[in-house]
């Protein structure tokens, strides 16, 4: 078995434990897995480089990029941190890191235990007639939820004529059940607080590793 296959197999075991009963999870979900944190960091760095180069760009291993990848790897082993929030200025590689994490968690390309979506897609789905397989239900219950572009969506959705705040409800629901959640946002702390309120931000401060991106957009650089 390759190093990558072994890593993904161990992660799958942790996810199985989460599915059975979240209270049986170790204090740090992934601390006991082998290979160790260096292998996770290497996997994320390799995939990050490949994704950047697939877009015809040259990888820039600046301090912010290296630090963000380090924090993403460390988060997997951090006690009591079920969530990861990548936030700050746009064009800094937050979505690329989310994609790398999705690939890390996926044993295969068709995994139904991981969902990568955006709040904007969630709002659009909720404005349609409700169903048992709605995106809202998937966001609540999937083992690992990765939400990109948090803060770019409409604040509310309309369900049966009533306005609701689905993203806030999803984040609180997942917090209560210790489900793994990864968010990226172009908003800063103040904007996130204004949009989602103290109830959500208090939980994020408690249970998320937060990585702030302050650098100017890579997309503005001539390469």
Helices and strands as residue ranges (DSSP letters): H 3-20, G 22-24, H 37-54, H 63-75, E 83-88, H 94-105, E 114-118, H 119-126, H 135-141, E 144-150, E 157-159, E 162-164, H 166-176, E 180-185, H 189-207, E 208-213, G 218-220
